Amino acid sequence: MSNESTKKSTNSLQLATFYLNDLLLGIRIENVQEINRQLDCTIVPHAPDYVQGVVNLRGDVVTVLNPKVILELDNTDIHKGSRNLIINSEGELIGLCVDRVSDILTIPKDQINEPPANLKGIDGRFFKGIHQLESEVLVLLNIDEIICSTTAEFA
């Protein structure tokens, strides 16, 4: 890798972006394993309300979370545009049910601002930063905090 491309990669973030309702969110592309059409989830009896269910992904059982419940957003129905964003968190595959997938964006790190203490009534700990695009705000999701908040009640 050339010095110029190394410099560029360390000064920017590549993000997979998606929507939850009308909120544009992004997570680092290296956390994304794959994006699937909404798969049929098997309901898990007595699971917390943020667990959408589990899916079989080529022999791996993947828990699918509903981040709208975790973030306390209006929980709209799953539709044909919904997708499972399969992320790899510390070697474990976890699905996030999102309304729709958007683009892969490369954002200079110096154009990412601190998130507000809350955004649309959502606790700021779930966000790593914000970036102003031409027509909307991109919010960087703190995926570790999302996952940590779901496992905390079992500790």
Secondary structure, DSSP 8 states (H G I E B T S, - for coil): --HHHHHHHHSEEEEEEEEETTEEEEEEGGGEEEEEE----B--TT--TTEEEEEEETTEEEEEE-HHHHTT-------TT-EEEEEEETTEEEEEEESEEEEEEEEEGGG-B---SEETTEEGGGEEEEEE-SSSEEEEE-HHHHHHHHHGGG-
